[in-house]
Amino acid sequence: MTDEDVAALDAASEETAAAAPVVRRGGRRPAVGSSWRDAFDRHTVEVEGGHLHWAGATSTTGTPIVAFGGQVETGYRLAFRWHHGREPVGHVRPTCGYGGCLAGEHLADRQLREARRS
Protein backbone atom coordinates (compact mmCIF):
# COMPACT_ATOMS: atom_id res chain seq x y z
CA MET A 1 0.00 0.00 0.00
CA THR A 2 1.41 3.35 -0.99
CA ASP A 3 1.37 6.66 0.90
CA GLU A 4 -1.33 7.83 -1.52
CA ASP A 5 -3.48 4.82 -0.63
CA VAL A 6 -3.08 5.56 3.08
CA ALA A 7 -3.96 9.23 2.50
CA ALA A 8 -7.08 8.15 0.59
CA LEU A 9 -8.12 5.89 3.49
CA ASP A 10 -7.69 8.77 5.94
CA ALA A 11 -9.74 11.10 3.72
CA ALA A 12 -12.53 8.51 3.36
CA SER A 13 -12.55 8.02 7.12
CA GLU A 14 -12.90 11.76 7.73
CA GLU A 15 -15.79 11.96 5.21
CA THR A 16 -17.55 9.05 6.93
CA ALA A 17 -17.13 10.70 10.34
CA ALA A 18 -18.46 14.01 8.99
CA ALA A 19 -21.53 12.23 7.57
CA ALA A 20 -22.33 10.51 10.87
CA PRO A 21 -25.68 11.41 12.41
CA VAL A 22 -25.73 14.15 15.02
CA VAL A 23 -26.27 12.88 18.54
CA ARG A 24 -28.64 15.08 20.48
CA ARG A 25 -28.20 15.76 24.20
CA GLY A 26 -29.52 12.79 26.13
CA GLY A 27 -29.46 10.57 23.03
CA ARG A 28 -26.88 8.03 22.03
CA ARG A 29 -26.00 6.65 18.63
CA PRO A 30 -26.16 2.85 18.82
CA ALA A 31 -22.83 1.02 18.62
CA VAL A 32 -22.22 -0.63 15.28
CA GLY A 33 -20.91 -4.17 15.52
CA SER A 34 -20.97 -6.43 18.49
CA SER A 35 -17.57 -6.09 20.16
CA TRP A 36 -14.48 -3.97 20.78
CA ARG A 37 -12.75 -6.05 18.10
CA ASP A 38 -15.43 -5.17 15.53
CA ALA A 39 -15.14 -1.48 16.38
CA PHE A 40 -11.33 -1.71 16.07
CA ASP A 41 -11.28 -3.77 12.86
CA ARG A 42 -13.63 -1.38 11.03
CA HIS A 43 -10.91 1.30 11.07
CA THR A 44 -7.66 -0.62 10.60
CA VAL A 45 -5.88 -1.54 7.38
CA GLU A 46 -2.85 -3.80 7.02
CA VAL A 47 -0.08 -2.02 5.12
CA GLU A 48 3.34 -2.96 3.80
CA GLY A 49 5.93 -3.83 6.44
CA GLY A 50 3.49 -5.56 8.78
CA HIS A 51 2.08 -2.25 10.03
CA LEU A 52 -1.56 -1.75 10.94
CA HIS A 53 -2.78 1.68 9.82
CA TRP A 54 -5.52 3.47 11.79
CA ALA A 55 -8.12 5.20 9.62
CA GLY A 56 -10.55 6.09 12.39
CA ALA A 57 -11.01 8.83 14.97
CA THR A 58 -8.05 10.22 16.87
CA SER A 59 -7.59 12.35 19.95
CA THR A 60 -6.28 15.91 19.68
CA THR A 61 -2.76 14.48 20.04
CA GLY A 62 -3.27 11.96 17.24
CA THR A 63 -3.82 8.88 19.40
CA PRO A 64 -6.18 6.34 17.76
CA ILE A 65 -9.42 6.10 19.75
CA VAL A 66 -12.07 3.39 19.63
CA ALA A 67 -15.61 3.80 20.95
CA PHE A 68 -17.90 0.92 21.82
CA GLY A 69 -20.92 0.59 24.09
CA GLY A 70 -20.63 4.16 25.36
CA GLN A 71 -16.98 3.73 26.36
CA VAL A 72 -13.77 4.98 24.75
CA GLU A 73 -10.35 3.28 24.73
CA THR A 74 -7.14 3.98 22.87
CA GLY A 75 -6.42 1.71 19.94
CA TYR A 76 -2.90 1.26 21.30
CA ARG A 77 -4.10 -0.21 24.60
CA LEU A 78 -6.61 -2.53 22.92
CA ALA A 79 -4.09 -3.86 20.40
CA PHE A 80 -1.46 -4.27 23.13
CA ARG A 81 -3.84 -6.31 25.35
CA TRP A 82 -4.88 -8.57 22.50
CA HIS A 83 -1.33 -9.21 21.34
CA HIS A 84 0.52 -9.47 24.66
CA GLY A 85 -2.31 -10.98 26.72
CA ARG A 86 -1.93 -8.56 29.63
CA GLU A 87 -2.77 -5.04 30.70
CA PRO A 88 -0.19 -2.48 29.58
CA VAL A 89 1.92 -0.64 32.16
CA GLY A 90 2.07 3.09 31.49
CA HIS A 91 1.78 4.55 28.01
CA VAL A 92 1.66 2.27 24.97
CA ARG A 93 3.56 3.49 21.91
CA PRO A 94 4.52 2.09 18.51
CA THR A 95 8.21 1.17 18.30
CA CYS A 96 8.43 0.58 14.55
CA GLY A 97 8.69 4.15 13.28
CA TYR A 98 5.34 3.98 11.44
CA GLY A 99 3.30 6.76 13.03
CA GLY A 100 0.16 5.47 14.67
CA CYS A 101 0.88 1.80 13.94
CA LEU A 102 -1.50 -0.54 15.78
CA ALA A 103 0.17 -3.87 15.00
CA GLY A 104 0.44 -5.58 18.40
CA GLU A 105 3.99 -6.77 17.83
CA HIS A 106 5.02 -3.15 17.09
CA LEU A 107 3.68 -1.80 20.40
CA ALA A 108 5.49 -1.48 23.71
CA ASP A 109 4.43 -0.31 27.14
CA ARG A 110 6.77 1.11 29.80
CA GLN A 111 7.64 -2.37 31.07
CA LEU A 112 8.76 -3.60 27.62
CA ARG A 113 10.66 -0.38 26.87
CA GLU A 114 12.58 -0.64 30.15
CA ALA A 115 13.38 -4.31 29.56
CA ARG A 116 14.76 -3.52 26.09
CA ARG A 117 17.04 -0.83 27.55
CA SER A 118 18.67 -3.20 30.04
Secondary structure, DSSP 8 states (H G I E B T S, - for coil): --HHHHHHHHHHHHHHHHTS----TT-----SSSSHHHHHHTTEEEETTTEEEE-S-B-TT--BEEEETTEEEEHHHHHHHHHHSS---S--EE-SSSTT---GGGEE-HHHHHHHH-
